[in-house]
């Protein structure tokens, strides 16, 4: 029986990178304290420099829920790999039609809604109309490039982004989601999945040294901005 158990979350909606979402599914899982401890450990495995005990409860919950969401979708993504929908439709047409009919019945597509108003910038603030919290007036850092790239967000998705820097295989920018993050962070993209001739390694190494210098400067700037955020 789970009726008397304490309930936490969801803190935010988690999206799979590179996948255009069509709807949101909320799943509640009853877990033991031991399972939850393992989820905390997994959530912070790739952040060895972070001390979770110093973060806010909201920040910790967001990381744990993101880890659980990733694990939940892993089997689904493996099923989709290799063009499963097309192959299954060709080989098992009747069953495929049963699945699609069930999908439409259980999860009907939403009505087409008119677009929400565009961001409005007013003396150091931005007015954003969100799907879940209506119109919000949010402080707008001077370094933010604006919000035209993020139409119709949910409250927790509101993010301030600085100009993106690019150096060789690295791209990075200062980024801050003020409703779930205590201070600006550095968002880093690193692409090194390639084979090189031995003669090419010198320029690659030099570009990485340049990228490291720029990344360190960006980190210093993010720390400076903590006092101004």
C-alpha positions, 0 to 999 in steps of 0.5 A, spaced: 500 500 500 502 506 497 497 511 500 501 513 506 507 514 503 511 521 502 510 523 495 516 527 491 516 530 484 516 531 479 520 537 479 521 538 472 519 535 465 525 531 462 527 531 455 531 526 451 536 530 447 535 529 439 528 527 440 522 532 438 517 530 444 509 530 443 507 529 450 508 528 457 508 522 461 508 522 468 510 516 472 510 515 479 515 509 482 515 507 489 522 505 491 526 503 498 531 508 501 536 503 498 534 504 491 533 511 492 540 512 495 543 508 489 539 513 484 542 519 488 549 515 487 548 514 479 545 521 478 552 524 481 557 519 478 558 524 472 559 530 477 565 528 482 566 535 483 559 536 486 557 535 493 550 533 493 549 535 500 550 542 499 545 543 494 538 545 495 533 539 495 530 541 489 536 541 485 538 534 488 531 531 486 531 534 479 538 530 478 535 524 481 529 524 477 533 525 471 537 519 472 530 515 473 527 518 467 533 516 463 533 509 465 526 508 464 527 510 457 533 506 455 529 500 453 524 504 449 530 507 446 533 500 444 526 498 441 526 504 437 533 503 434 534 500 427 528 503 424 523 498 429 516 502 427 517 501 419 520 494 420 514 491 425 509 495 420 511 491 414 512 484 418 506 484 423 501 489 420 495 487 423 498 487 430 502 494 428 495 497 427 492 494 434 498 498 437 497 505 433 489 504 435 491 503 442 496 509 442 490 514 439 485 512 444 489 512 450 493 518 448 489 522 443 493 528 440 492 535 443 488 540 440 492 545 436 493 551 440 495 559 438 502 561 440 503 564 446 506 571 446 513 573 445 518 575 450 517 582 452 524 585 455 522 591 460 528 594 464 532 589 466 527 584 466 523 579 461 516 577 461 515 570 459 508 567 458 509 559 460 505 553 459 504 551 467 505 558 470 502 563 466 505 570 465 512 571 469 516 577 470 523 574 471 530 578 472 534 578 465 542 578 466 545 583 462 549 577 459 543 573 456 542 572 449 534 573 450 529 567 449 526 567 442 530 560 442 525 558 447 518 559 445 512 557 450 517 554 456 514 551 462 516 555 468 522 550 470 525 550 463 526 558 463 534 558 461 538 564 461 544 563 455 550 567 454 553 567 447 556 560 445 563 560 444 566 555 439 574 552 439 575 546 435 571 540 438 569 544 444 563 549 445 561 552 451 556 557 454 554 560 461 547 558 462 542 558 468 535 556 469 534 560 475 528 556 478 532 550 479 539 552 479 542 556 485 547 560 480 550 560 473 553 554 470 557 552 464 554 548 459 559 544 455 559 540 449 565 536 447 566 532 440 572 527 440 569 521 436 573 521 430 579 517 428 586 521 426 592 520 422 598 521 427 600 527 423 593 530 425 594 530 432 598 536 433 593 541 431 588 537 435 592 537 441 593 545 440 585 546 439 584 542 445 589 547 449 586 553 446 579 550 448 581 549 455 584 556 456 577 558 454 573 554 458 577 556 464 576 563 463 568 561 462 568 558 469 571 564 472 566 569 469 561 564 471 563 564 478 564 572 478 556 572 475 554 569 482 554 575 485 550 579 480 545 573 479 
